[in-house]
Amino acid sequence: MGLRDLFRRSRPRVAADPADLEHLRRWCATRVGVEAFLEPETLVSVPGLCLVAFDGEWTRRPVGDVSTARSVTKRLDLPLFDVLETGYPDRKRAFEEVRIARGRRERARRLREKMRGADER
């Protein structure tokens, strides 16, 4: 047994869930300018595919292995990028910042309304 054998995965690969693959297909059908980003396998997760639309909206699903990710992106006619090499596009971060800020404003509005209601009693 070599040193590399200690770090090699001994369990079988997890196959992609057909429901996840269908979600990716439907998501692409309703967005434009979609690009695919392959997320690496870690000790606790299988490789994932993150799809990012032109406006920064995104979705992520596990795909089981790299070959499945390649076949899915080829079937959907999407460019495939490796996250470790290219990183995520800036538009994804900008979309998340707007979404988070909107959520904070909404929570603050609800809290103000709740406080007004408590003051009126």
N, C-alpha and C positions, 0 to 999 in steps of 0.2 A: 504494500500500500504506500503510495507516494503522498507527499504533502498536499498536492492538489486534490487528491481523493477525499481528504477531510472536508473540503469546502464545496465539493460537488453536491448537487441536489440528489438525494437518494429517492425522494418520492416522485411519482409520475406527474407529468404536467397536467394542469387543470384545463380542460377544454372550455372554449368560449361558450357562453350561454346563448342559445338562439334568440332569446328575447332581447338580449343586449345588442346583438348584431342587427336585429330588426329595428331597434330603437335608433341605432346609428344610421341605418338606411332611411328611415322616415324623417329623421332630423335633417339629413342632407337634402332630402326632397323639398323641404320647406324653407331652406336658407340659400343664399347666394354667396359666392366667394369663399367657399369652405376649404380649409386646409386641415390636414391631419398631422398630429404630433404624437410620435411613439414615445411612451413613457417607459423607463427601464423596469426590469424585474428587480424586486428587492427581496429581502428575507421574508417579508410578511405579505407581499402582494405579487400577483402575476403581471406581466406587461399590460399596460393600458393604452387606449387610444383616446386622445383628446382632440375633438373637432372644434375648430374655431371659425366662425363666420366672419364676413368682411367688417361687421360692426363691433366685433369683439365678443358677441354672445358665444357661449361654449357649452359643450357637454363632454362627459368623460365616462368611459365604460371599460371594464377589463376585457381583453381579447384572448387570453390564454397563452399565446406565443407570438413570436415575431412573424412567422410565416402566415398566420391567420390575419395579422394586421396588414401585411402586404397584399394578401388576396382581397381583403375587404376594400382597401383603398384603390386597388386596381379595378375592382368591379364597380366602385362608385366614381371612378375617374377623378381621384383626388391626389394632389401632391402629398407625399409623405416626408416628414422631417423628423429627425431624431432630436428629442428635447435636450439631451446631453450636449449635442453639438451646436444647435441653433438657439436653444432657449425658447420661451414662449413669446409670441408677438406682443408688442406694446399695447395693441388695441385690446387684448384680453385683460391686461391689468387695468386699463382705463375703464373698461366696461364694469369690472368688479368694483372699482372705486366709486363709480356713479351708483351702482346697485347698493353698496354699503351705505353711502351717504343718504340715499333715498330711504332706506330702512331706518336709519337713525332719525331722520326728520319725521317719518311717520310715527315712530315710537314716542318722540317728544310731543307731537301733536296729540296723540292719544292720552299721554300723561297729563298735558295741560287741560284737556277736556275732562278728564277724570278728577283733577284737582278743582276745576270750576264747579263740577257737580257736587263735590264734597263741601265746598264753601257755601253753596246755595241751600244746603240742608239746615 
